[in-house]
Amino acid sequence: MEKYKFTHTIVSHRFTRLFASMLIVIGLIVLMGWFSRLMFLTRFSINEVPMAPSTAYVFICLAVGIWFYVRPQKIAINRYAVIVSAVLVVCLSCLLLISNKLEYFANLEHAFIEIPETHLSMQLGHMSLVTLLLFIISGLAVLFLQSNRKIFKTISIILTLIIFIISFILLLGYGFGAPFFYFDSFIPPAVLTVLSFLLVSLALISASDKNTFFVKKIWKTSASAKLFRIFLPTTIIIVVIESLIVIRLLPLLNIHPAIGVSLVSLIVVALVIVVISILSKSMGKSFDTALKNLRLSKERFELAMLASKDGLYDWNLETNEIYYSPGWKSMLGYKDEELPNDFSIWENLTEPEDVKKSWEMQQELINKQRDHFEMELKMKHKDGHWVVILSRAEAFFNDKAKAIRIVGTHVDISDRKHEEKIIAIELNLFEYAINHSEEELLQKFLDEAEKLTGSKVGFFHYIEDDQQSLSLQTWSTNTLNNMCKGLGEAARHYPISEAGVWIDCFKERKPVIHNDYQSLVHKKGLPEGHAPNYT
């Protein structure tokens, strides 16, 4: 996401530099027309008001400030250049506004350029009152734009929207043959001036902070925002073209109005169909690519989770819905369809003390009292034994700093915890052996082995040198005190041939497990006082 924002900022600033460059070029061409007396360079047609030389100067000054604002190097000189140009635009516009009302500083307004006498049939070289007001608004918008405070950036975009709306309305007036402000001695803004203000508004919009009011709505990555960016300008262009054809072109063709409007309607409908077809094809490819990438990403994620044998859970805090991945469930011995995605599942399968502690840590995570969630907990396996789980999670927050989602993973660390216990037992036995006898050490070993395996009986036999007889070295503490009472000396030394089925491990030279003692054909029974068989 951050990469997208960074790339998007670069692209939008390129548009800003493009619009600013166009303003500078327009201003220079207009000044060239005034200095060389080539008045066609200052306007679109001979019947239109030319852009005043002072207007061209102010546009150049304004464009330079915008250009410095979006320079890649964020250095102090750029900020000072933006402030100076914005203040200069505002001050110069206010000064020209005063001169316009009081008829002072005429040479300043004419930018010390001699007005051609052949064009004195209309008022030339003077800046329109609307132009002056728009310049003041533009200068303030640039000044507020460079501020680091969100409120000023919001004011900047509001002023920018005012510039855009006013200039767009003025342009529509010219396009429909009914320009505004053509009355009495009022000087209307030139068409070229209106177009330049449109460029100013577009430059400021593209330069604005993408998290600011209105701009945030435009530059969001959602599908609705993309459609808005595409269809709004397309709709405006189509409406303008249709109106211009009906108002400007049809009267010149001298055809029946009904026929002309019908033809225009057919042309517009065809144009709309073509535009929608092109946009649909383009957006369809984008959506197909996005959907393909999403599926590929999901497949890679599922394969990665499957390979790592980790479980995933996704808890929506707004709807209280939770998702458990198949790996999360299989870790506890369940198939995906055997456990519903319900929050009570986790609570019922987790050890109560761990549930309580987990709730406390999750609340701290939601309240931003901790950066992340990580704890070890025990969960009940389908077979009945406890599985030691390492649970990790992160909380995600909305723009209002409210937690909306917790996503985490479960890792089965039972084997690791078992190995850690073995290592701890070995270290403990090493320390125990220093101050205890061999028999005490062996008994301690058996006691620890019983705890580790959950056994009830433990004993240690030596095989005599003749390989025919056994010598009982020691029992575990629990066996000696609770399980095997009353066994005499005969139980300590006896031939291998008289030993029970447990001696199979010696005969076969490998570990042997008998899970069904009663069904063994070679069992010999238990001596008096021996512990009952639990297999």
N, C-alpha and C positions, 0 to 999 in steps of 0.2 A: 504493500500500500504506500509506504513511504517513497519507494522507488517511483511509483506512478506519480505521486504528487511532485516529486523533484523533476521528472521528465515533463510533466504537464506545465509546470512553472516555466521551464526553459522554452517550450513551444509558445506559450501565451506571451512571454516577453519578446519573442521574435516578432510576433504580430505587433506588439507595441512599438518596437523599433521600426517596423515597416510603416505603420501609420504616422509615426513621428517624422520619418524620412520623407514621406509623401507631403506632409505639411511644409517641411523646409523647402522642398522642391517647388511646391505651389507658390510659396512666399517669394522665392528667388525669381521665378518666372514673372510674377506680377510686378515686382520691382524693376525687372529688366524691361518690361513693357512700358512702365512709367518713365524710366530714364531715357529710353530710346524712342519714345513717342509712338510705340507700336501698341496701340490700345487694344488690339484684338487679343493680346496676351493677358489682359486684365479681366476679361469677361468671356462669356460663351457666345453672345451674339451682339450685334450693334445696337439692338433695342434694349439691352439690359444694362443695369447699373454695374459699373466696374468695381472691383475690390479696391478700396482706398489704400494708398501706400503705407499709411500708419497701421492699417489692419494687417498688411503683409508683415511688417516689422514685428508686431505683437504676436502673430502666429509663429514666426520663427523663434522668438524668445520663448514662447510657451512650449514649442516642440523640443527645443534644446533642454529645457527643464525635465520634460518627460523622458527624453533620451538618457539623461544622466541618472534618472531614478532607476532605470532597469539595467544599468551597466553591471556586468558580472562582478567586478571588484567593488565590494562594499567598503569603501574608504570614505574618510571625512570630507574630502574635496567634492565627492559626488553629492553628498547631503547638502553641503553649502551651496553648490551650483543649483540644486533644485529649489532651495529656499530663496536664493537671490533672484532666480528667473521668475518664480511665482510671485514674490513681493513686487518685482519690477512690473509684471503684467497688471497686477491689481492697482498699483500706484499710478502707472501710466494711463490705465483705463479711467481711473477716477479723475485724473488731471484733464484728460480729453473730454470727459463728461462735463466737467466744469466749464471748459473752453467752449463746448458745444452750446451750453446754456447761456453763457455770458459773452460769447463771440470773442473770446480772447485766444491768444496763442494760435492764430490761424496757420502761421508757418509751421508750427509744431505739428498740427494735425495734418498738414499737407506733406509732412516729412521733408520740408524745404525743397519740394519739387514744384517746378512751374507747371501750372495746369494748362494743357493745350487749348487755345482759343476756339479751335474748330469743334470742340466738344462741350462748349459752354451752354448748349441747349438744355442740358440737365445738370443737376448739382453734382459736381465731381470732387473727389479727394476728401470728402467728409465721411466720418465714420457714423453709421447708424446708431441710434440710441439702443436698439435691440442688440446690436453687435457689442456695444460697450458693456451692457449688462451681462451678456453671455461671457465676455472676457473676464469680468470681475468674478463671476461664478466659477469659470474655468481655473483662474488663478488660485482661488480659495480651495477648489477641489484638489489641485496639485499640492498646495501647501498642507492640507489635511492628510493627503495620501502618504506623505513621507513621515508622518507621526507614528510612533510605536503604540499609541493608545487605541484600543478597539473602537471607542466612541467616535474619535476623529476619523478613523477609516470608514466608519459607517456613514458619517456626515459626508465624507468625500464621495462615496458611491451614490448617495441621494442627490447631491449636486450634479454628479455626472449624468444621472438619469434625467434630471431636469434639462440639461444641455441637449441630450439625445432627443427627448420628446419635442422640445421647442424647435430644434433644427429640422427634425423630421416633418413636423407640421408645416413649417415654412417651405420645405422642399416640395411637399405635396401641393401647396398653394401654387408654386411656380409650375409644377408639372401639369396641374389641371387648368392652367390658364387663368387662375384667380388668385394672384399673389396677395399676401397680406401687407398692410401698412402702406398701400398706394393711395394716399389721400392728402390733400392740401400740400404743405411744404415738408411733410415728414419724409425723411430719407429711408427707403427700404433697405434691408440688408441684401447685398449682392448674392446671386445664386452661388458663385464660387465661394463666398464667405460661408453660406449655409452648408455647403458640402464640406468645407474645411472644419466647421464645428462638428459635423457628423464624425469626421476622422478623429477629432479631439476626444469625443465621447467614447468611440471605439477603442482608442489608445488607452484611455483611463480605465475602461472596463477590463481590458486585457492585462493592464498593469496592477489592478487591484488585488489585495490579499484574497486568496481563494476561500478563506473562512469568514469573509465579511458578508453582511446582509446582502441578499439578492445574488451576489456573485457566487456564493456558496450553493445556491439553488441551481445556478446555470452549470457550474463546473463539477457537480457531483458525478460519481461514476455510475449511478443508477441508469437503468434503461429509460426511465421517464425523463431524466435530465438530458440524455443524449437525443431523444426524440424532440424535446423542446428546442435544443440547439439547432436541430436540422429543420424542423417544420415551421418554426416561427419566422425566420428570415425568408424561407421559401414561400410561405403564405403571403408575407408582406410584398415580396417581389412580384408575385403573380397578380395580386390585387392592383399594385401600382401599374404594371404593364397593361393590364386590361383597361384600367381607367384612362391611361394615356392614349391607348389606341382609340377608345370610344370618343374621348374629348378632343384629341389633337389630330389623329390620323383620318378617322372616318369623314369629317367635314371636308377634307381635301380630296377624297375619292369621289364625292358627289354621287353617292348611292343612297337608296332608300334606307332610312334609319333602322327599320325592322330587319331588313336583310343584313345590314351591317352588324347590328347587335347579335343576330343569329350566327353569322360567320365568326365574330369575335368569341362568342360563347363556345362554339365548336373548337376553335383554336385553343382557347383556355382549357377546355375539358381535355383535349388531346395533350396539351402541355402538362396538365396536372397528372394525367395517366402516365406519361413518360417519366416525369419527375418521381412520382411514387414508385414506379417500376424500378427505376435506377436506385432509389434510396432503399427499397425493399430488398433488392438484390444485394446491395452493399451491406445493409444491416443484417440480412439473412446470413450472409457469409460470416459476418462478425459473430452473430449469435451461434451459428453452427460451430465455428472455431472455438468460441468460449465454452460451448457445451461439450465439445470433444475434449478440450483441455481439462474441463471439470471432471469428466468421466475418467480420463487418463490419470488425473491427480488422485481421484478417489481410489482407482484400482491400485496405483502405486502405494497409496497409504495403507490400503487393506493388506496388500502383499507384505509391506514392511512390518505392519502390526502382527501379521501371521508368522513371519519369519522370526520376529523378536519374541513371539508368544506373550506379548504384553496385552493388557486389556485397556480399553478406552471408555470413559464415561463423559457425557455432555449434559450438563444441568442448566436448563433455561430458568433463570430466577424470576422472570416476568410471568411465565405460564406455569411454573413449577413442574414442567415436564422434564423427564430425564431419559437418556439413551445409554444402554449398555451394549458394547460391541460383543460379537460372538466370542472373541478371545477373553473378554471379561468374564463371561459365563462359563466357558470351557475350563478356565482356571480353577473353578469350583466344582468341576465334574458335570456340568449341565450342558445340554444342547441349546442352541439359540431359541428354539420354540418352547423350551421347558420353563424359561423364566420370563415373565412379562417385564416391560420397561416401566417399572413402578418404584418409587422411592422407598417404599416399605421393604422391598427385597433386600436392599443394602442394610437397613436397620435390623431386620430379622436374622440375617446371616452373620452379622458382625457381633463380636463379643461386647456385652453391654458397657463395660468400662471404656472400651475403645470408641463406642458410639458417642458417649458423653464427651470424651476428650476431643473427638473429631468435630462435633458440633461447635464446641467452644472455639477451636482453631478456624473453622470455616466462617464463623461470625467475625472473628478478628480479620480474616482475609477480606470479607465483604465490606467491613468498616475501614479498610486500608490501615489496619494496625499491624499488619505483617505483609511482606512482599509476595510470599508464595506459601503454599500449603505442602507440608511433607511430614508424614508420620508412618510408623509401622503399626499394623493392626492385624488381628486374627479374625479370619472368616471361616465359617463352617463349610467343609466340603460335603458333597452329596453322599459320600461314603461314611461321613460321621467324624472324621478327623479334622483338626484345625490346620488351616493354611496361613502361613505368615505372609502378609502382603505389605509391600512398600507402596504407599499411595502418595502421588504428587499431583498438584493442581495449580492452576493459575486462574485469577478472576479477570474478567473483561468488563470495562465500564463504558457508559455512553458519554455524550458530550456534557451531560450534567453531573458527571462524576458518580453516577449511580451504577452499582454492580448489576449487570444484566445476564451474566453467564459465567459458569465455572466449568472449565474443561480440564480433565486430569487423566492420569494413567495408573494402572495397577500392575505391579511386577511381583511374581511369585518368588519370594526369597527364602522359602522353607529350606531348600538344600543349603543355601549359604549360611542360614542361621544354624543348621545342623552341623555344618563344618566348623563354624565358630565355636559351638559347644564342645566339639571334639578337641579342638586346639586348646580351649580353656581347660578341659579335663586333663589333657596331657601335661600342660604347664603345672597344674595343681598336683598331679601325681609326681612330677619331678621334684617339686618342693617337699612333698610328703615323704618321699623316699629318703631324704637326707636324715631324718630323725626317727625313722620307724623301721621295724624288722621286715624281712621278706614276706612273712605270712600276713602281717598287718598291711603291707603294701598291696598284696594280692587281694585281700579282703576289700580294701579301699577301691581297688580297680573294679571288683565285681559290683560293689555298691554303685559306683558311677555308671557302669554299664547297664545296670537295672534301670536307673533313672533315665538314661538316654534312650533305651529301647522299650520302656514300659513293662519290663519283665517282673515276675514275682519270685523267681528262683534263680540263683546263680551259684555255680561251684567251679572249682579249679582242680583238675586231676593231673598227675604226672604219670607218664608211661615208664615203667621200670625198664632197666637195661635189657632184661630178657624178652621184652616186647610181648609178654604174655600176661602181665599183671598190672593193676592200677593202684595208684596211691593217691588218696584224696588229700590235697594240700589244705584247702580251706573252703568254707561256704561264705556267701554274702551275709551281712548282718541280719537282713530280713529273713533269709532262709534259716539261719541258725536259731533265731529267736522265735519265729512264727510258723515256719513252714515244715521243717524236718526235725521233729523232736523224738527223742527216744531211740535214735539210731546208734547202735553200739560200735565197738571197734571193728566189727566185721564189715561195717559199711565203709571203713576207711581203706582197707586193703583187701582186694579180691581179684580173681582172675578176669581177664577181658572177656572170656567166654560167658561169664555170668552177668556181664553188664547189660543194661537196657539198650533200647533202640538208639539212644544218643551216641553210642559208640560207633555207629555207622560212619560218622565223620572221620574216625581214625582208619576204619577199614577201607573206605573209599578215597581217603587222602584229599578231602574237599569239604567245604561247608555243606551240611545237609539240613533240610527243613521238612518236618513231618507235620502236616496240617490236620491229619485225621488219624489220631493215635489208635482209636478203637478198631479201625479197619486194617491195621498192620498185622500181617500173618506171623511175623517173627517177634512180636512183643512178648515180654516175659513177666509182665505184671510188676507191681510195685511192692517193695518190702514194707514191713510194718513200721509205722512212724514216718513214712515218706509223704511228701506233699502230694496232693491230688494233681492229676495231669490236666492241664488247661487247653491242650490242643484239640 
